Amino acid sequence: EALFMNSKLISGVTEFLNTEGELRELKNFIKSYEEGAAASFSRAVETVETNVRWQRLYKEELFQWLTKSVT
């Protein structure tokens, strides 16, 4: 049960990280605590990497679309 709760906590904390800097900080943090929750950390890194890629690919396009929609 504790492992499940740790997994949910890690997922919840990292779900909205989306910058290269945040990804780098997460990876540095994981190096210190890798033993206990390796699978959760692995999923968290995958999620943040996906968020970073999405932001890099679509952030400007979304911003332009929102700007046109508001005006």
Secondary structure, 3 states (H helix, E strand, C coil): CHHHHHHHHHHHHHCCCCCHHHHHHHHHHHHHHCCCCHHHHHHHHHHHHHHHHHHHHHHHHHHHHHHHHHC
